[in-house]
Amino acid sequence: MDVQTFKQEIAAALKAYDRYVVCLEKDTETCKASLYSLMEKAIRAYENRAPGLRHGIALDKHLTVILSQTDGERPLCGIYFNLRSPYQRKAPSKGPARSPKSPPSGGTAPPAPAD
């Protein structure tokens, strides 16, 4: 098994990348080189996986390649684009949980209410 085994999947991914994905860090040729490199890593991971494991995975910041064991001779190949938007809002970070009676860090506890 080598990279050429998955030439149809690579061609489809590059066509989709060229047509639909806007990435300022990777042009189509850079994406192609990354995809071939990641495919080689995924094949090595798949061929050297531990007993009982079914996948070989390789990824970088923009691409993920997964080879999954099937009942046939050839593994299933998945190529995913790790997409994000610069316009996506970040979820507000929550501070560490504290009990309602504990004082905030660095402060003092408020006086106890008088009965």
C-alpha positions in Angstrom: 0.0 0.0 0.0 1.3 3.4 -0.9 0.1 7.0 -1.5 -1.0 6.1 -5.1 -3.5 3.6 -3.7 -5.5 6.6 -2.6 -5.0 8.8 -5.7 -8.8 9.2 -6.3 -9.4 10.4 -2.7 -6.5 12.8 -2.9 -7.7 14.2 -6.3 -11.2 14.7 -4.9 -9.8 16.5 -1.8 -7.6 18.8 -3.8 -10.4 19.6 -6.2 -12.6 20.5 -3.2 -9.7 22.5 -1.6 -9.1 24.5 -4.7 -12.8 25.2 -5.3 -14.2 25.8 -1.8 -11.5 26.3 0.8 -9.9 29.6 1.4 -6.7 29.3 3.3 -4.2 32.1 3.5 -1.5 29.9 4.8 -1.6 27.1 2.2 -2.0 27.5 -1.6 -3.1 24.4 -3.6 0.4 23.2 -4.3 1.4 23.4 -0.7 -1.8 21.6 0.3 -1.0 18.9 -2.2 2.5 18.4 -0.8 1.1 18.3 2.8 -1.6 15.9 1.7 1.0 13.4 0.2 3.1 13.7 3.3 0.2 13.2 5.7 -1.0 10.2 3.6 2.4 8.6 3.9 2.3 9.1 7.7 -1.3 7.8 7.9 -0.2 4.7 6.0 2.7 4.1 8.3 0.5 4.6 11.4 -2.1 2.2 9.9 0.4 -0.5 9.0 2.1 -0.3 12.4 -1.0 0.1 14.6 -1.3 -2.0 17.7 -3.5 -5.1 17.7 -7.1 -4.3 18.1 -6.8 -0.7 16.7 -8.6 0.0 13.5 -7.2 3.4 12.3 -4.2 5.2 11.1 -4.3 9.0 11.5 -2.1 11.9 10.5 -2.9 15.5 10.8 -1.6 19.0 10.7 -3.2 22.4 11.4 -5.3 22.3 8.2 -5.7 18.6 7.2 -6.6 15.3 8.8 -6.1 12.0 7.0 -7.7 8.8 8.5 -7.3 5.3 7.2 -9.9 2.9 8.7 -9.8 -0.9 8.6 -12.6 -2.5 6.6 -13.5 -6.1 5.9 -11.8 -5.8 2.5 -8.2 -5.6 1.6 -8.2 -1.8 1.1 -8.8 0.5 4.1 -11.3 3.3 3.9 -9.7 6.7 3.5 -11.1 9.9 4.9 -9.6 13.4 4.2 -10.9 16.2 6.3 -10.2 19.9 6.2 -9.8 21.4 9.7 -11.8 24.6 9.0 -12.2 27.6 11.2 -13.5 31.1 10.7 -11.7 34.3 11.8 -15.2 35.6 12.4 -16.2 32.9 14.8 -16.8 34.1 18.3 -14.8 32.5 21.1 -16.8 31.1 24.0 -16.3 33.1 27.1 -13.8 31.3 29.4 -15.1 30.4 32.8 -12.9 30.7 35.8 -12.3 27.9 38.2 -15.4 26.8 40.1 -15.5 27.9 43.7 -17.9 27.4 46.5 -20.4 30.2 47.2 -19.0 30.8 50.7 -15.3 30.9 49.7 -13.8 34.4 49.1 -12.6 35.3 45.6 -8.9 34.6 45.1 -6.8 37.4 46.3 -9.6 39.1 48.3 -11.1 38.8 51.7 -14.3 37.3 52.7 -17.2 39.7 53.1 -18.4 40.2 56.7 -21.0 37.7 57.9 -24.6 39.1 58.0 -25.8 39.9 61.5 -28.7 38.0 62.9 
